Structure formats: structure tokens, C-alpha cells
Amino acid sequence: MLQQGNSIERTDLAAAVEQAADAIVITDPNGRIQYVNPAFTVMTGYTADEVLGQTPRVLKSGQESEAVYRDLWSTIGRGDNWQGELINRRKDGTLYAEDLRITPVQNSQGEIISYIAFKRDVTGRRNAEQAQRMLAAIVESSEDTIFAFSLDGNILTWNRGAQGAFGHAPDEVIGRHLSMLLPPERRPTLARSMDHVLRNNAASKWDGLGLRKDGQRFILSVTFCPIHDSSGRVTAISVVLRDITERQQAEKTRALLASIVECSDDAIIGAQCDGAIVSWNRGAELLFGYSSQEVLGQNLEILAAPGRVVRVRESLQTIRQGGGISALETVLTQKNDCAIEVSLSVSPIRNAAGEVVGISAIARDIGPRLRAERKLRQNEEQLRKIFEHAPFGMWVAAPDGRIVQANPAICRMLGYSEAELVVLRWKDLVHPADMALSHQMGEQLSRDPGICLEGEKRYIHRNGGTVWAKYRLQRLPDGDGIPKSP
């Protein structure tokens, strides 16, 4: 009966080995493989026929140091068990991690007659552990604020980004309540966000204010996410937070600039590099007559005056190459085909990398100014002709009395050429007997610059004679309308 029982036990043992989930390898004392079970084939891809008589070196990947193998053989050679993890190579060349346990088998005399190795593929576990370590390293080194807190609000983890954002070291916050990171008036928001995560088992996003260690407040964007255990139960909440103070300030600045552009009386136009119009402010609508709906997507060439389309294309090419056009006085065309005189500045729009990504153009209506200038030039020309051809003598003197301009009639009257007069002062031409009268007139003009004085007095001819003349004396206004001295 005993023998029959031993036979049954051996049969059960053999079946157990054959059906084991772990790979089992039996070698002789020299490491020659004598037996592998089916799980070995599943793990490595090698059949029993392919490995029997060989050593386990057939699985060697080259990823482990020789010191590991020396320690392994030294340990089992002493009759001790060895356990560890190795990176091996399957038949198809792929690598896998195995948890290996080797037990020496000894006979009654204590001699090692074989080794039994139990192998378990732990590639998935090792990959998961590596992934967890990688994630932990990513979280710890992230510039973003990432931490976790328990369901009662106590902070559990605190990464470098969190320390940088709030100024607290880990030992100053871990174990303390999350509310310490928010201004008092914002703490009710925290409870509502936590409740949303727990009730909906979903992330909660919101913007708010954070409170730094030094008491400074800053604008932040927060995402709360539930953390689940293996059973799917929420056990904690993770926080990803970013300081968006600069972003919001930039958005406010952009909004202000957009408002300035929209409200400007100048036409301000944005276009793509090919000239397609993408923005068109109110000033452009008033100047050119097109609504934004009419021009968006159209090319800037629609504003070119007849015969100047080629010049517009050349200008666009200049801008695409990074050049600019500053305060160019030119003629463009309105919606009604009327020409309009403008001062035009065109500049490239660049991205953060300095690349030209668009075109901005500012046009200002200078028609009224140019018409006024042309009218002024016409008036000046008329006045010049009147001055030159007047039948009576005229001169213009500076405040210091120096003659700066004299017409032909006064030259004939006093016998001087204009070149001779413009080096003299009007006092040099007044008869000494009338000098007191001249000084009196000067004082009157100083007291009342707008007065016009008339009368008669004597002047000295170039040949020394006396010339009686009727005079009309008046101060001329300067550019701002203030009269100048005669």
C-alpha cells in the first residue's frame, strides 16, 4: 500500500508541476537542463526539445552584470537558496523580467544532485513599477503645482512646483488643511469643488486666488481629480494648479489694446502674409467705407489706387521679408472709388520666435492737412506777388529792427537795392528829427500788439536826401497768431 501511495503522490506531483502557472526548470549539478514544464515554453518561447541538455545561458540577455551570475552560482553551490530578478531574452528576441528562485536538491549524503528553478514573468509588474517611479519623478520635477489631499482636506503630497508657487516647504504643509492655501473669502469655493468631485466622481475645474506664504495673492487655475483605490473607491483628491496671473494680465492687456485699436480714429488693419485682411477696425470702416464683413478675407489690393496694385504687391513682399514702411504719404481708394490721401505705415507682425506671421497697416487721412497746406502755399504765393508788385514801399523787420525783406517799391523810393537794405535796421533809415516819434510808435505797439499806426514821417535817401512818406505800421502775427515786433 505504501508503494502504491508513493506512486499516486508522484503522479499528482508530476501533474502539479506540468500544470503549474510558474515556469519550472530542473538542471543537473553542472547546470544542464533536464526538464522544463509547459509554462516555461509559454514564458520563453522555447520548447523542451530546444533547451534540454543546454544551460540557462540560452536565456541570457546581456542586461545583467557578470557579478550577478557569480553571486547566484556561489550561493546555490553552497547549497543555499537564491532569489532575485533577472532580465532575460525570449526566443523571439524580446526581453522580459523574471522573478527567479533556485533551490539546490541534495541526496542523503548532502551532495547536490540537481537544481530546481521557479520562474515567474514579472515584466508587467516591473513596467508598472517603473511607470509609477517615472510618474512620481515627473510630478516631483514638474514646474506645475501638483499635490494630493485626503478626503478631510489634509495635504498628503507636495511637489517642487507647489513649493515654488506657494513658498511652503513640504514639512510646512503636509498634514495641514488645504484651506491654508486660499484667502479666507475664497475657502467656501474649496468645499463646493470637493463636493463636486465626490458626488460626480469627476474632475472639477475653477479659477480663483491663491495665498502665498508671504501673504501675496495670485490668480490660479485649479483642477481637482479623484484618486481611486483598487476597488474604485475615491480615497483622495489630486490637485493640478497653475499660476495664471501673468496670463490674465496679458489677456487684459490684449483686450485693452484691442479696445484702443477698435476705438482709434486711424484705420488699423491686420492681414496675413499673403495680404488677406483678418482685422478691420472702426477707423478703417470710416476711412474707406467698407464694413468689416465686406473686407475680411479680401486682399489689401482692393485699397490700391488705379495703376498701383503692383506697388502694393511689392510693399507686401518687403514686409514679408521683415522690412517696414513708415509714414508714407500715398493715395488709396475708398469703396466709392474716390481717391483718398493718407499717411501709411506698414509693419510685420512677428510670433514669439521672431518669424513674420502677419502684416499690420495704419492709415491716417491727411487730405484736410494737405489741402490746407496747398491753400497756404497758394496764399503765400499770392501775398508774395502782392508784396513784389505793390505800387507802394513795403518792408518787413525782425523784432530786433533788422530788415529781413524789402519790396522793389521801397528800394526805388529810398535808392537802395534789396541786398543793401537787408543788412540795415529800420532805425538807420528814419530821419533823426522823427526818431522820437518812431520810439513812441514802438512803445504803442508793445502795449497793444494789434494796433495799426498811420501817419507821416521822414526817411533818409541813399544819396542823403529826405523822403517824406505816409506810413502804416503794424505787427505781423507769428504761426500761433501772436503778433511779432515790426
C-alpha positions as CSV (number, residue, x, y, z in Angstrom):
1,M,0.0,0.0,0.0
2,L,2.9,2.3,0.8
3,Q,4.4,1.9,-2.6
4,Q,1.1,2.4,-4.3
5,G,0.6,5.6,-2.2
6,N,4.0,6.9,-3.2
7,S,3.2,6.2,-6.8
8,I,0.0,8.1,-6.6
9,E,1.8,11.0,-4.9
10,R,4.5,11.1,-7.6
11,T,1.8,11.1,-10.2
12,D,0.0,14.0,-8.5
13,L,3.3,15.9,-8.1
14,A,4.1,15.4,-11.8
15,A,0.7,16.7,-12.8
16,A,1.1,19.7,-10.5
17,V,4.5,20.6,-12.0
18,E,3.2,20.2,-15.5
19,Q,0.2,22.4,-14.8
20,A,1.9,25.0,-12.7
21,A,1.5,28.6,-13.7
22,D,5.1,29.4,-12.9
23,A,7.9,28.1,-15.2
24,I,9.9,25.2,-13.6
25,V,13.3,24.2,-14.7
26,I,15.4,21.3,-13.4
27,T,19.1,21.1,-14.1
28,D,21.9,18.7,-13.2
29,P,24.7,19.9,-10.9
30,N,26.5,21.4,-13.9
31,G,23.5,23.4,-14.9
32,R,22.4,21.3,-17.9
33,I,18.7,21.5,-18.3
34,Q,17.0,18.1,-17.7
35,Y,13.4,19.3,-17.5
36,V,11.1,22.3,-18.3
37,N,7.4,22.5,-17.8
38,P,4.8,23.9,-20.3
39,A,4.8,27.2,-18.5
40,F,8.5,27.6,-19.4
41,T,7.6,27.3,-23.1
42,V,4.8,29.9,-22.7
43,M,7.2,32.3,-20.9
44,T,10.3,31.9,-23.1
45,G,9.0,30.6,-26.4
46,Y,11.5,27.7,-26.3
47,T,10.1,24.1,-26.4
48,A,11.6,21.4,-24.1
49,D,13.3,19.8,-27.1
50,E,15.1,23.0,-27.9
51,V,16.6,23.5,-24.4
52,L,17.1,20.0,-22.9
53,G,20.9,19.5,-22.5
54,Q,21.6,23.2,-22.7
55,T,22.3,25.6,-19.9
56,P,20.1,28.5,-18.9
57,R,22.6,30.7,-20.6
58,V,20.4,30.3,-23.7
59,L,18.1,32.9,-22.0
60,K,20.9,35.3,-21.1
61,S,20.1,38.9,-22.3
62,G,23.4,40.6,-21.6
63,Q,21.5,43.1,-19.5
64,E,22.8,41.7,-16.2
65,S,26.4,42.1,-14.9
66,E,28.6,39.0,-14.5
67,A,28.7,39.8,-10.8
68,V,25.1,38.8,-10.5
69,Y,25.7,35.4,-12.0
70,R,28.8,34.8,-9.9
71,D,26.8,35.5,-6.8
72,L,24.0,33.3,-8.0
73,W,26.3,30.2,-8.6
74,S,28.3,30.9,-5.4
75,T,25.1,30.8,-3.4
76,I,23.5,27.7,-4.8
77,G,26.9,26.0,-4.9
78,R,27.0,26.3,-1.1
79,G,23.6,24.6,-1.0
80,D,21.7,27.8,-0.2
81,N,18.6,29.1,-2.0
82,W,19.0,32.1,-4.3
83,Q,16.2,34.6,-5.2
84,G,16.2,37.7,-7.3
85,E,15.1,39.3,-10.5
86,L,16.8,38.9,-13.9
87,I,16.3,40.4,-17.3
88,N,16.3,37.5,-19.8
89,R,15.6,37.2,-23.6
90,R,12.9,35.1,-25.2
91,K,13.3,33.1,-28.3
92,D,11.8,35.9,-30.4
93,G,14.5,38.3,-29.0
94,T,12.2,40.3,-26.8
95,L,13.3,41.0,-23.2
96,Y,11.3,40.1,-20.1
97,A,11.8,40.4,-16.4
98,E,11.5,37.2,-14.3
99,D,11.4,36.6,-10.6
100,L,13.8,33.6,-10.1
101,R,14.0,31.3,-7.1
102,I,16.6,28.5,-7.3
103,T,16.7,25.6,-4.8
104,P,19.6,23.0,-4.7
105,V,18.4,19.4,-4.3
106,Q,20.7,17.2,-2.2
107,N,20.9,13.5,-1.7
108,S,21.2,11.7,1.7
109,Q,24.9,12.3,1.8
110,G,24.3,16.1,1.4
111,E,25.6,16.2,-2.2
112,I,23.9,18.5,-4.7
113,I,22.3,16.3,-7.4
114,S,20.2,18.9,-9.2
115,Y,18.8,22.4,-9.1
116,I,15.1,23.4,-9.3
117,A,14.4,26.9,-10.6
118,F,11.0,28.5,-10.3
119,K,10.4,31.4,-12.7
120,R,7.7,34.0,-12.8
121,D,7.3,36.6,-15.5
122,V,7.2,40.0,-13.7
123,T,7.6,42.2,-16.7
124,G,4.2,43.8,-16.3
125,R,4.8,44.4,-12.6
126,R,8.3,45.8,-13.2
127,N,7.0,48.0,-16.0
128,A,4.2,49.2,-13.7
129,E,6.7,50.0,-11.0
130,Q,8.9,51.8,-13.4
131,A,5.9,53.7,-14.7
132,Q,5.0,54.7,-11.2
133,R,8.5,55.8,-10.5
134,M,8.6,57.8,-13.7
135,L,5.3,59.4,-12.9
136,A,6.5,60.2,-9.4
137,A,9.7,61.7,-10.8
138,I,7.7,63.7,-13.4
139,V,5.3,65.0,-10.7
140,E,8.2,65.9,-8.3
141,S,10.2,67.7,-11.0
142,S,7.2,69.5,-12.7
143,E,7.1,73.3,-12.6
144,D,3.4,73.0,-12.3
145,T,1.9,72.7,-8.8
146,I,0.8,69.1,-8.2
147,F,-0.2,67.7,-4.9
148,A,-2.8,65.5,-3.2
149,F,-5.0,65.8,-0.2
150,S,-7.2,63.4,1.8
151,L,-11.0,63.5,1.8
152,D,-10.9,65.5,5.0
153,G,-8.8,68.1,3.2
154,N,-5.4,67.4,4.7
155,I,-2.4,67.7,2.3
156,L,-0.7,64.4,1.6
157,T,2.0,65.2,-1.0
158,W,3.8,68.4,-2.1
159,N,6.0,68.6,-5.2
160,R,8.7,71.1,-6.1
161,G,6.3,73.2,-8.3
162,A,4.0,73.6,-5.3
163,Q,6.8,74.8,-3.2
164,G,7.8,77.3,-5.9
165,A,4.2,78.5,-6.3
166,F,3.3,78.9,-2.6
167,G,6.7,79.3,-0.9
168,H,6.0,76.5,1.6
169,A,8.4,73.6,2.1
170,P,6.8,70.1,2.2
171,D,7.2,69.9,6.0
172,E,5.3,73.1,6.4
173,V,2.1,71.9,4.6
174,I,1.9,68.1,4.7
175,G,-0.7,67.1,7.2
176,R,-2.2,70.6,7.3
177,H,-5.6,71.6,5.8
178,L,-5.8,72.7,2.2
179,S,-7.6,75.9,3.1
180,M,-4.3,77.4,4.2
181,L,-3.5,77.9,0.6
182,L,-6.6,80.1,-0.1
183,P,-7.6,83.6,1.1
184,P,-10.4,83.4,3.7
185,E,-13.1,84.7,1.4
186,R,-12.3,82.0,-1.2
187,R,-12.4,79.0,1.1
188,P,-16.2,78.2,0.5
189,T,-15.2,77.5,-3.1
190,L,-13.0,74.8,-1.9
191,A,-15.8,72.9,-0.2
192,R,-18.0,73.1,-3.2
193,S,-15.3,71.8,-5.5
194,M,-14.5,68.9,-3.2
195,D,-18.3,68.1,-3.0
196,H,-18.5,68.1,-6.9
197,V,-15.6,65.6,-7.2
198,L,-17.1,63.2,-4.6
199,R,-20.7,63.4,-5.8
200,N,-19.9,63.1,-9.6
201,N,-16.7,61.1,-9.3
202,A,-15.3,63.6,-11.9
203,A,-12.8,66.4,-12.2
204,S,-13.6,69.9,-11.1
205,K,-12.0,72.9,-12.7
206,W,-12.1,76.5,-11.5
207,D,-10.1,79.7,-11.4
208,G,-9.5,81.6,-8.1
209,L,-7.0,83.2,-5.8
210,G,-4.1,81.5,-4.1
211,L,-2.3,82.7,-1.0
212,R,1.5,82.5,-0.8
213,K,3.5,82.0,2.3
214,D,4.4,85.7,2.3
215,G,0.7,86.7,2.1
216,Q,0.8,87.7,-1.5
217,R,-2.2,86.7,-3.6
218,F,-2.1,85.3,-7.1
219,I,-4.5,84.1,-9.7
220,L,-4.6,80.4,-10.2
221,S,-6.3,77.8,-12.4
222,V,-7.1,74.6,-10.4
223,T,-8.2,71.1,-11.4
224,F,-9.3,68.6,-8.8
225,C,-9.4,64.9,-9.8
226,P,-10.5,61.9,-7.7
227,I,-7.9,59.3,-6.8
228,H,-9.3,55.7,-6.7
229,D,-8.1,52.6,-4.9
230,S,-8.1,49.2,-6.4
231,S,-11.8,48.8,-5.7
232,G,-12.7,52.0,-7.4
233,R,-13.4,53.9,-4.2
234,V,-12.3,57.6,-4.0
235,T,-9.6,57.8,-1.3
236,A,-8.0,61.2,-2.1
237,I,-8.1,64.1,-4.5
238,S,-5.2,65.3,-6.7
239,V,-4.7,68.9,-7.5
240,V,-3.0,70.4,-10.6
241,L,-2.6,74.1,-10.3
242,R,-1.1,76.8,-12.4
243,D,-0.3,80.4,-11.7
244,I,-2.2,82.3,-14.4
245,T,-1.6,85.8,-13.1
246,E,0.6,86.8,-16.0
247,R,-1.7,85.1,-18.5
248,Q,-4.7,87.1,-17.1
249,Q,-2.7,90.3,-17.1
250,A,-1.7,89.6,-20.7
251,E,-5.3,88.9,-21.6
252,K,-6.3,92.2,-20.0
253,T,-3.5,94.0,-21.9
254,R,-4.6,92.4,-25.2
255,A,-8.2,93.4,-24.5
256,L,-7.1,96.9,-23.8
257,L,-5.0,97.1,-26.9
258,A,-7.9,95.6,-28.9
259,S,-10.2,98.3,-27.5
260,I,-7.7,101.0,-28.3
261,V,-7.4,99.7,-31.9
262,E,-11.2,99.5,-32.3
263,C,-11.8,103.0,-30.9
264,S,-8.9,104.6,-32.9
265,D,-9.8,107.2,-35.5
266,D,-6.9,105.9,-37.6
267,A,-7.6,102.9,-39.9
268,I,-5.8,99.9,-38.3
269,I,-5.8,96.8,-40.4
270,G,-4.4,93.3,-39.8
271,A,-3.6,90.9,-42.7
272,Q,-2.0,87.6,-43.3
273,C,1.3,87.4,-45.1
274,D,-0.4,86.9,-48.4
275,G,-2.4,90.2,-47.9
276,A,-5.7,88.6,-46.8
277,I,-7.4,91.0,-44.4
278,V,-8.2,89.5,-41.0
279,S,-9.0,92.5,-38.9
280,W,-10.6,95.8,-39.7
281,N,-11.4,98.5,-37.1
282,R,-14.0,101.2,-36.9
283,G,-11.5,103.8,-38.1
284,A,-10.9,101.7,-41.3
285,E,-14.7,101.5,-41.8
286,L,-15.0,105.3,-41.6
287,L,-11.9,106.0,-43.7
288,F,-12.5,103.5,-46.6
289,G,-16.3,103.0,-46.4
290,Y,-16.2,99.2,-46.2
291,S,-17.7,97.3,-43.3
292,S,-15.6,94.6,-41.7
293,Q,-18.0,91.9,-43.2
294,E,-17.2,93.3,-46.7
295,V,-13.5,93.2,-46.5
296,L,-12.5,90.3,-44.1
297,G,-10.8,87.7,-46.3
298,Q,-10.3,90.2,-49.2
299,N,-6.8,91.2,-50.2
300,L,-5.3,94.5,-49.3
301,E,-5.0,95.2,-53.1
302,I,-8.7,96.4,-53.0
303,L,-7.4,99.6,-51.4
304,A,-4.8,100.3,-54.1
305,A,-5.4,103.3,-56.3
306,P,-5.7,102.6,-60.0
307,G,-2.4,101.6,-61.5
308,R,-0.7,101.0,-58.1
309,V,-1.6,97.3,-57.5
310,V,2.0,96.3,-58.4
311,R,3.4,98.7,-55.9
312,V,1.1,97.3,-53.2
313,R,2.4,93.8,-54.0
314,E,6.0,95.0,-53.8
315,S,5.3,96.5,-50.4
316,L,3.8,93.3,-49.1
317,Q,6.9,91.4,-50.3
318,T,9.0,94.0,-48.4
319,I,7.0,93.3,-45.2
320,R,7.2,89.5,-45.6
321,Q,11.0,89.9,-45.7
322,G,10.9,91.7,-42.3
323,G,11.1,95.3,-43.7
324,G,8.7,98.1,-42.9
325,I,7.1,101.3,-44.4
326,S,6.9,104.3,-42.1
327,A,4.7,107.4,-42.6
328,L,4.5,107.1,-46.4
329,E,2.2,109.7,-47.9
330,T,0.3,108.0,-50.7
331,V,-3.1,107.7,-52.3
332,L,-5.5,104.8,-51.7
333,T,-9.1,104.1,-52.9
334,Q,-12.3,104.2,-50.9
335,K,-15.3,101.9,-51.5
336,N,-16.9,104.5,-53.8
337,D,-13.7,104.6,-55.9
338,C,-12.8,108.0,-54.6
339,A,-9.1,108.6,-54.1
340,I,-8.0,109.4,-50.5
341,E,-4.7,110.9,-49.4
342,V,-3.3,109.0,-46.4
343,S,-0.2,108.7,-44.3
344,L,0.5,104.9,-44.3
345,S,2.7,102.9,-42.0
346,V,3.0,99.1,-42.6
347,S,4.9,96.8,-40.2
348,P,5.5,93.0,-40.0
349,I,3.7,91.0,-37.2
350,R,6.1,88.5,-35.6
351,N,5.5,85.5,-33.4
352,A,7.5,84.6,-30.3
353,A,10.2,83.0,-32.5
354,G,10.6,86.3,-34.4
355,E,9.1,84.9,-37.6
356,V,6.9,87.2,-39.7
357,V,3.3,85.8,-39.5
358,G,1.3,88.8,-40.5
359,I,1.1,92.4,-41.5
360,S,-0.3,95.5,-39.7
361,A,-1.2,98.7,-41.5
362,I,-2.1,102.1,-40.1
363,A,-3.6,104.7,-42.4
364,R,-4.5,108.3,-41.4
365,D,-6.5,110.6,-43.6
366,I,-4.2,113.6,-44.4
367,G,-6.4,115.0,-47.1
368,P,-7.5,118.0,-45.0
369,R,-4.0,118.8,-43.9
370,L,-2.6,118.6,-47.5
371,R,-5.4,120.7,-48.8
372,A,-4.8,123.3,-46.1
373,E,-1.0,123.2,-47.0
374,R,-1.8,123.7,-50.7
375,K,-4.1,126.5,-49.9
376,L,-1.5,128.1,-47.7
377,R,1.1,127.8,-50.4
378,Q,-1.3,129.4,-52.8
379,N,-2.0,132.3,-50.4
380,E,1.7,132.7,-49.7
381,E,2.4,132.9,-53.4
382,Q,-0.4,135.5,-53.9
383,L,1.0,137.5,-51.0
384,R,4.5,137.3,-52.4
385,K,3.2,138.6,-55.7
386,I,1.3,141.4,-54.0
387,F,4.4,142.3,-52.0
388,E,6.6,142.2,-55.0
389,H,4.3,144.2,-57.3
390,A,2.8,146.7,-54.8
391,P,3.0,150.3,-56.0
392,F,4.0,151.5,-52.5
393,G,7.0,150.6,-50.5
394,M,6.9,147.8,-48.0
395,W,9.5,146.2,-45.7
396,V,9.4,143.5,-43.0
397,A,11.6,143.9,-40.0
398,A,12.5,141.4,-37.3
399,P,11.9,142.2,-33.5
400,D,15.4,143.5,-33.2
401,G,14.7,146.0,-36.0
402,R,16.7,144.3,-38.7
403,I,15.1,144.5,-42.2
404,V,14.6,140.9,-43.5
405,Q,12.5,141.7,-46.6
406,A,12.0,144.7,-48.8
407,N,9.9,145.1,-52.0
408,P,11.1,146.8,-55.2
409,A,8.9,149.9,-54.5
410,I,10.7,150.8,-51.2
411,C,14.1,150.1,-52.9
412,R,13.2,152.7,-55.6
413,M,11.8,155.1,-53.0
414,L,15.0,155.2,-50.9
415,G,17.5,154.4,-53.6
416,Y,18.8,151.1,-52.1
417,S,18.9,147.6,-53.6
418,E,17.2,144.9,-51.6
419,A,20.6,143.4,-50.8
420,E,21.7,146.7,-49.3
421,L,18.5,147.1,-47.2
422,V,18.6,143.7,-45.6
423,V,21.8,144.5,-43.8
424,L,20.3,147.6,-42.2
425,R,17.9,148.3,-39.4
426,W,14.8,150.4,-39.9
427,K,16.3,152.9,-37.4
428,D,19.1,153.5,-39.9
429,L,16.6,154.9,-42.4
430,V,14.5,157.1,-40.1
431,H,15.3,160.9,-40.2
432,P,16.9,162.0,-36.9
433,A,14.1,164.5,-36.4
434,D,11.5,161.7,-36.4
435,M,13.4,159.2,-34.3
436,A,11.5,160.1,-31.1
437,L,8.2,159.5,-33.0
438,S,9.5,156.1,-34.1
439,H,10.3,155.2,-30.5
440,Q,6.9,156.3,-29.4
441,M,5.2,154.1,-32.0
442,G,7.3,151.1,-30.9
443,E,6.1,151.6,-27.3
444,Q,2.5,151.8,-28.5
445,L,2.8,148.5,-30.5
446,S,4.3,146.8,-27.4
447,R,1.4,147.9,-25.3
448,D,-1.2,147.0,-27.9
449,P,0.2,144.5,-30.4
450,G,-2.9,144.5,-32.5
451,I,-2.9,148.3,-33.2
452,C,-2.3,149.7,-36.6
453,L,-0.5,153.1,-36.7
454,E,-0.7,155.5,-39.6
455,G,0.9,158.9,-40.2
456,E,3.7,160.8,-42.0
457,K,7.4,160.9,-41.3
458,R,10.7,161.4,-42.9
459,Y,13.2,158.8,-44.2
460,I,16.8,159.3,-45.4
461,H,17.5,158.6,-49.1
462,R,20.7,156.7,-50.0
463,N,22.1,159.9,-51.5
464,G,21.5,161.8,-48.2
465,G,18.3,163.5,-49.2
466,T,15.0,163.5,-47.2
467,V,12.0,161.5,-48.3
468,W,8.6,162.2,-46.9
469,A,6.3,159.2,-46.8
470,K,2.9,158.2,-45.4
471,Y,3.4,155.1,-43.2
472,R,1.2,152.3,-42.0
473,L,2.9,150.3,-39.2
474,Q,1.5,147.0,-37.8
475,R,3.0,144.0,-36.1
476,L,2.7,140.7,-38.0
477,P,1.4,137.6,-36.2
478,D,3.6,134.6,-35.9
479,G,2.5,131.0,-36.6
480,D,0.3,130.8,-33.4
481,G,-1.4,134.1,-34.2
482,I,0.7,136.2,-31.8
483,P,1.9,139.5,-33.4
484,K,5.6,140.0,-33.9
485,S,7.5,143.2,-33.5
486,P,7.7,145.4,-36.6
